[in-house]
């Protein structure tokens, strides 16, 4: 799907990250790697630090914590919010929707639209599209786009492939109508035939959780998992990202009549340093334009990585008095899904990290 929007902007991003930090070198006992192997993987793959939530903490907890801070900082008033959109694969509950749970913690109007979207890595791009469409009917109201995951709970601690890069984060973006911005170009694609390239077999109605299901078994690569854990065919996903993503980005640039050299930044889903290096090479863009350093600092937090990248690199992007950047967002992963958005991104009103206080779980 290719589409355009106009007169919309991202005005604020708050990224809520756990205080708790995990270190790859401290986890050697989980992976059966030798010390030389650990050091090599740290250098080549970018395995290092990541932020991980504590058991019982939820996307809703982090979102409420961040929204309370936003209100205290004067980012918006409760009566200004017309919709809450949540993109996650880690809902607080099966019922009720996490967006409704968040709405219930504040004095938002009863007319507030609440939408939950089950999306992983591509969640921020999908969420932006829903936010832009919803704004067509909200006049001067604003949308809160909550994007994030608690993926560390869904990955086996003995998964040598996924655990070293998996982190947790929840981001809140304020999306609003704005007369001063130009056209926004967007593209979404899905390959459901390859949906099980990234999946969690058990936990839904198809395969309920039982003691037998949670028994961890070793695969041919030395990863130990139960059926309740995330499982990924890494080679298929890597090829999907490297081969299909550049094609989609080029198609969107052509639709917009834009030259790739005129794009200030490519803000991509942070799957891994290795993958993004290869994507950067495939696109032929300077590494300064495509940040790829987020996973060794915060980890791969699924739909949160694009706004986390914006938050981390905000001062660099808007230094020297720069008021706006032409940005291409790109995301890829679970589904298998692809998404791109090309838009002018004016300087935000607010942009900051908040560390979640682990004694604060409340919902």
Secondary structure, 3 states (H helix, E strand, C coil): CEEEEECEEEEEEEEEEECCEEEHHHHHHHHCCCHHHHHHHHHHHCCCEEECCCCCCCHHHHHHHHHHHHHHCCCCCHHHEEEEEEEECCCCCCCCCHHHHHHCCCCCCCCCEEEEEECCCCHHHHHHHHHHHHHCCCCCCEEEEEEEEEHHHHCCCCCCCCHHHECEEEEEEEEEECCCCCEEEEEEEECHHHHHHEEECCCCCCCCCCCCCCCCEECCCCCEECCCCEEECHHHHHHHHHHHHHHHHHHHHHHHCCCHHHCCEEEECCCCHHHHHHHHHHHCCCHHHCCCCCHHHHCECHHHHHHHHHHHCHHHHCHHHCCEEEEEEEEEECCCEEEEEEEEEECCCEEEEEEECCCCCCC
